[in-house]
Amino acid sequence: MRVTGLIRVLAVIGTLVATWLFLRSYHNFNRRNIRLPRWLGMATQEIRAPKTKCGLSKPCPDNFFAFKICSGAANVVGPSMCFENEIIMSPVKNNVGRGLNIALVNGTTGQVLRKDSFDMYSGDANLLVRFLAEIPEGTLVLVASYDDPGTKMNGQIRKVFADLGSSYAEQLGFRDSWVFLGAKDLKGKSPFEQYLKNNPNTNKYEGWPELLELEGCVPRKVF
């Protein structure tokens, strides 16, 4: 009788020990399973998408230049231009002004040749005429409006911009928003242009349309 009771006690103890070992192993297994997704989540957070030039939504192919042009916002925030990840004109650089802001870039090397702003409200349009007449062959022309790009724009200036590939230079007027990338002696119209008419019924800002943002990849030697 005593032997039978001892066997029962040992059997119970053995069952408890086996149960404890099983639960311990199961708990450790679950902990490992829980930790794995956390580790994967941390690794995923550390992976970052590669940065693109000028913050474009996708990188440009080889033999293409990346660019982004933003017009001014009313008469408060000046325009900006980025070319191949270099900010070439912006309010921070303090090299933008009321009217038309223009940068000339070598269409083969991507080198910035010249940049300037022209007051098209009270300034002398002849300065812009001379500037445009001196654009070298094979040059990309980046343009961003600020406040008022059209009041002083005459027929000669409009024709030059049309020859550079603009579709909207002929109708550009008082306080319109305009961003454009063209090229010297471009054959046809440029695909890189945005235009918004100053309209009291649709203006985002009081007296001005909203700012425009133009980005893309322009091939070398597009002219």
Sequence and secondary structure as in RCSB ss.txt:
>XXXX:A:sequence
MRVTGLIRVLAVIGTLVATWLFLRSYHNFNRRNIRLPRWLGMATQEIRAPKTKCGLSKPCPDNFFAFKICSGAAN
VVGPSMCFENEIIMSPVKNNVGRGLNIALVNGTTGQVLRKDSFDMYSGDANLLVRFLAEIPEGTLVLVASYDDPG
TKMNGQIRKVFADLGSSYAEQLGFRDSWVFLGAKDLKGKSPFEQYLKNNPNTNKYEGWPELLELEGCVPRKVF
>XXXX:A:secstr
 HHHHHHHHHHHHHHHHHHHHHHHHHHHHHHHHHHHHHHHHHHHHH      GGG SS   TTEEEEEEE  BTT
TB  EEEETTEEEE TTTT   SEEEEEEEETTT  EEEEEEE SSSS HHHHHHHHHT  TTEEEEEEEES SS
TT  HHHHHHHHHTT SSGGG  TT EEEEEEETT SS  S EEEE   TTT SBTTB    EEEEEEESS  
